[in-house]
Amino acid sequence: MEQKKNDGILKWVLIIIAAFFLFIMVIMPLGMVVAGSFAMGFKYYIASITDKYTLKALSLTLRATIASVICTSVFGLMAAWAVTRYSFPGKKIIKSIIDIPVTISPVICGMIFLLLFGRQGFIYPLLDKVGIDVIFAVPGIIIVTVFVTLPMVFREIVPVLEARGTEEEEAAAMMGASGWTIFTKITFPSIKWPFIYGMILSASRAMGEFGAVSVISGHLRGLTNTLPLHVEILFNEFNTTEAFAVASILVMLSIALLILRLVLQYVSKRKISRMQKATA
Amino acid sequence: MYVTLDDVNKSFGDYKASDHVSFSIEKGKLTGLLGPSGSGKTTILRMIAGLESPDSGNITIDGTVVNDIPASKRGIGFVFQNYALFSYMTVEDNIAFGLSVQKVAKEKISQRVSELIELVGLKGMEKRYPSQLSGGQRQRVAFARAIAPRPKLLLLDEPFAAIDAKVRVELRTWLKEMIEKLGITSIFVTHDQDEAIEVADQIIILDHGRVEQSGTPVEIYQHPDTAFTASFVGNATVIPDYHIFSHFEDIHGACTAVIRPEFLHLTRIGEVEQFPNSSEEGIVNSILFRGSHMEIKVWVRGSLLTVNRPLEAGQVEIGEKVHIFIYQIFVTTGDKVYHLKNEALYDDSVVI
């Protein structure tokens, strides 16, 4: 009895500490963003977020995000398939190398590409001849964003594929199913949710990416500015209200992804429980 | 012969999974590939299926060499060890898969599926997913899925390994009946000799990738051809030197012998004995109650022999001195097996 009472107190103490922490670290700052962006009135807010440079930055961020999601999906599926379905020398090393983009600091990622494609880089003369600008241009932004988000889908689906083994695919192949049928009917249904989850993770990372992009963008307003970079520039120019307003766009995008994630989690959970529901 | 393997070889690095394997299987028969783990039995099954390809040698099915025919075109049904049911499909869709891949008309598929569901006794479970089924039910689905496209040959990889002991015996009988009813030529792989002896029409014994012996369960059990078969089949005790027991013919150069419980008869001191002069003395080491009989381990001249004793024959005690009469032994030398009977059995008339 005594034990139970203590448990009750402990429970509430822990909940209150966690809630307090959450309030200080998450709710309050987010509130500040909202409050800050409306500091000079609703009209000014609308004007800030529909500003020409803001819209350009938003468009660049969205393009980089879409490119990232596509690349991580295609690459992730192919790499995961290769790593889990075939055995070849160096497989373990490849699996570790794939993780590098998320383990090293984004600034360093940016530096790598700066050195690779920049004027000192050995690829530069080649690019120069063809007339493609990478550094301080849109392609560079997209390349680094793709780079930092590349392993997201791979990391989510490899454990699932490894746990499943290859027997189901083998059985389907024995019955004469084509590779495409096997993939769409047998393999993909089992990795669908981790796959979508990996896409969402890569999208949120791509939208918020600052370090790597900052190194490579050159901060050309209206040309190579993404939303996070734009926020920084506005803030450095003491345009606090505008900075907050632009930041609120990013917050809304993140919240939208969060909601999407929750909805998908709910749907997948319901589907799984329906599959496993013991029918007596 | 319906399925023939002719000098088939397959190696994985240093490990020879199939070493000059040749055997034939008759149409309509249920054949068991029996061997310990690592004997290459699963590899041979997978080569017949086309899931592995042999390094050399020919595999013939129904008169056609199938070496270059892909697995999907061989017309084979395969039941995997863990069934490999499609976990994101219902029972119905699992069974229908092979037919729908072949683009069979929808009505024909649903007709065949309901026919099979009826056959394997899973009516009412059509809409369930594999995760909602018991082990035995999953096996039935795997079986129905394998035979749905009417294969010419059915292969089963350790079909009972994933099922608990209680259901296993029941399923064995069920599977044998099913296969007999359908008349489909079948090959299954097992490491369990009871399973092979009970279910198969023909047993092929494998060890280290080699065929040790092939024959009916009775032949395999009663007339082992090789030392390995003699020691692998039955509840065998291997005796390093059989000369410690008198009353057996001396085979030149032979030492090792195999003794099974049914070769022995145990009598307590004072009980009536048929061959008192030819029996050995032994000390009871352990007694195991087996339900229908007692399994008694007895030290006889430095060897621990296993003997069965009916319950009604009366209790023995651990440490008790008993008499053991050895009716027969399998003496093995190199690749030969001699079936020796106790000489007292021939001298019977003289003793009286």
Interface residues (C-beta under 8 A of the other chain):
Chain A: E167 E168 E170 A171 A172 A173 M174 M175 G176 A177 S178 T181 K185 I186 P189 S190 M275 Q276 K277 A278 T279
Chain B: A49 G50 L51 A71 S72 K73 I76 F78 F80 N82 A84 L85 F86 S87 Y88 M89 F97 G98 V101 Q102 R128 Y129 S131 Q132 R145 P149
